[in-house]
Amino acid sequence: MNDQQAKALHHEIRACTICADQLPLGPRPVVQFSPRSRILIIGQAPGTKVHESGVPWDDDSGDRLREWLGLDKNAFYDPEKVALVPMGFCYPGKAKGGDAPPRKECAPQWHAAVLDMLPTDRLTLLVGAYAQAHYLPGSRRLSMTERVRRFAEFAPFLPLPHPAWRVRMWIAKNPWFSTEVIPALRDRVIQALRN
């Protein structure tokens, strides 16, 4: 896919109103990609801060994710390097205990078109349980913790926990994440960006 087709797909996604009636703040799809994105990060859905700014991962969880990756904001927000594609492109609203799950309409409607235009040898990070359930359906019997612990089994995907504030407690209980997964993740990020 060329740049013109990518621009047209961006425009089409940003104009999407498929689930507008279900969105408490209205539609504002947030996505970033180019035909040359070497890393694909599939997350959950924008929170209120990201909905306001229109910038993916523009919050504390984004800061934490960039730290894990070893990327600064310039690299992270360069679509030539990183594609940011959530499971739900718009803020889904609140639910008990936090934000509602990503809307189910987005991934079937848009993911194939976006993924088809990306390099086939990209690094794909599945951030959080929703992305992992969708892209690793054979691993549903595993907990998110087990998928992350066994990350090497899921290539070309690399499952990660969601970097929300609650993850600090999870990391404290699972120190292998910092000693095993983060170094491997950073190595893969470096390799992906070299290609």
C-alpha positions in Angstrom: 0.0 0.0 0.0 1.3 3.5 -0.8 1.2 6.7 1.1 -1.9 7.9 -0.8 -3.8 4.8 0.2 -2.6 5.1 3.8 -3.8 8.7 3.9 -7.2 7.7 2.5 -7.5 4.9 5.1 -6.6 7.3 7.9 -9.3 9.7 6.6 -11.9 6.9 6.4 -11.1 5.7 10.0 -11.2 9.2 11.4 -14.6 9.7 9.8 -16.0 6.5 11.3 -19.3 6.7 13.2 -20.3 3.0 13.3 -20.9 3.0 17.1 -21.5 6.8 17.6 -24.8 6.1 19.5 -22.8 4.0 22.1 -20.0 6.5 22.8 -20.6 8.9 25.7 -18.2 11.5 24.3 -19.0 10.8 20.7 -16.6 9.4 18.1 -13.0 10.5 17.9 -11.0 7.6 16.4 -7.4 7.7 17.5 -4.8 5.8 15.3 -1.3 6.1 13.9 0.3 4.1 11.1 2.2 4.3 7.8 3.1 1.7 5.2 6.6 1.6 6.7 5.8 1.2 10.4 8.3 -1.3 11.8 6.5 -1.8 15.1 2.8 -2.3 15.6 1.3 -1.7 19.1 -2.2 -3.0 19.5 -3.7 -1.6 22.7 -7.1 -1.3 24.3 -9.0 1.9 23.6 -8.3 5.6 24.3 -9.0 7.0 27.7 -10.6 10.4 28.4 -7.2 12.2 28.2 -6.4 10.7 24.8 -9.9 11.4 23.6 -9.4 15.0 24.5 -6.0 15.4 22.8 -6.5 13.0 19.9 -2.9 11.7 20.5 -2.6 7.9 21.2 -1.0 6.9 24.5 -1.0 10.6 25.6 -1.2 9.8 29.3 0.7 8.1 32.2 0.2 4.6 30.7 1.9 5.9 27.5 4.8 7.2 29.5 5.2 3.8 31.1 4.9 2.0 27.8 7.6 4.2 26.2 9.8 3.5 29.1 9.4 -0.3 28.7 10.1 0.1 25.0 13.1 2.3 25.5 11.7 4.8 23.0 11.4 8.6 23.4 8.3 10.5 22.3 9.8 11.5 18.9 10.4 7.8 17.9 7.1 6.6 19.4 5.1 9.2 17.6 6.9 8.7 14.3 4.5 6.6 12.1 7.4 5.6 10.0 8.6 3.6 13.0 5.5 2.9 15.1 1.9 2.1 14.3 -0.6 2.6 17.2 -3.8 0.7 16.6 -6.1 0.1 19.5 -8.8 -2.6 19.7 -11.4 0.1 20.0 -10.5 3.4 18.3 -12.7 5.7 20.4 -13.2 6.2 24.1 -15.8 3.6 25.2 -17.0 5.2 28.4 -16.8 4.2 32.0 -17.6 0.8 33.6 -17.4 -0.5 37.1 -13.7 -0.3 38.1 -12.5 1.8 35.2 -13.1 2.3 31.5 -15.5 0.1 29.6 -14.0 -2.6 27.3 -13.1 -1.5 23.7 -16.1 -1.4 21.4 -16.4 -4.7 19.5 -17.1 -3.0 16.1 -13.6 -1.5 15.5 -11.3 -4.5 15.1 -13.5 -6.4 12.6 -14.1 -3.1 10.7 -10.6 -1.7 10.5 -7.8 -3.9 11.7 -7.4 -6.1 8.5 -7.1 -3.0 6.3 -4.5 -1.4 8.5 -2.5 -4.6 9.1 -2.5 -5.4 5.4 -0.7 -2.2 4.6 2.1 -2.7 7.2 5.4 -4.5 6.6 4.9 -8.3 7.1 8.1 -8.6 9.2 7.0 -6.0 11.7 7.2 -6.5 15.5 3.7 -6.7 16.9 3.1 -5.9 20.6 -0.2 -7.0 22.1 -0.8 -4.6 25.0 -3.4 -5.9 27.5 -5.9 -8.8 27.6 -8.3 -7.5 24.9 -5.6 -7.5 22.2 -4.2 -10.8 23.4 -7.6 -12.5 23.4 -8.2 -11.3 19.8 -4.9 -12.1 18.3 -3.9 -15.1 20.4 -7.2 -17.0 20.6 -5.5 -20.3 21.2 -4.1 -18.9 24.4 -7.4 -18.0 26.1 -6.9 -20.7 28.7 -3.8 -18.8 29.9 -4.0 -15.8 32.2 -2.5 -12.6 30.9 0.3 -13.1 33.3 1.1 -16.5 31.8 1.0 -15.1 28.3 3.4 -12.4 29.2 5.7 -14.8 31.0 5.7 -17.2 28.0 6.1 -14.3 25.5 8.8 -16.2 23.5 6.1 -18.8 22.5 4.0 -16.2 20.7 6.3 -14.8 18.0 5.8 -12.8 15.9 3.6 -11.3 18.6 4.8 -10.2 22.0 2.2 -9.9 24.7 2.5 -7.2 27.4 0.4 -6.2 30.3 -1.5 -2.9 30.0 0.7 -0.2 31.4 -2.0 1.5 33.5 -1.2 2.6 37.0 -2.3 -0.7 38.5 0.5 -2.5 36.7 3.0 -1.3 39.3 1.5 -3.8 41.8 1.5 -6.6 39.2 5.2 -5.9 38.4 6.1 -6.0 42.1 4.5 -9.5 42.2 6.2 -10.6 39.0 9.8 -9.3 39.1 10.7 -11.5 36.1 8.8 -9.0 33.9 11.6 -6.4 34.6 14.5 -8.8 34.4 13.4 -11.0 31.5 10.6 -9.4 29.4 11.7 -5.8 29.3 15.3 -6.5 28.1 13.9 -8.9 25.4 11.3 -6.3 24.4 14.0 -3.6 24.1 16.2 -5.9 22.0 13.3 -6.7 19.7 12.4 -3.0 19.4 16.0 -2.2 18.4 16.1 -5.0 15.8 12.8 -3.9 14.3 13.9 -0.4 13.9 17.2 -1.5 12.2 15.3 -3.2 9.4 
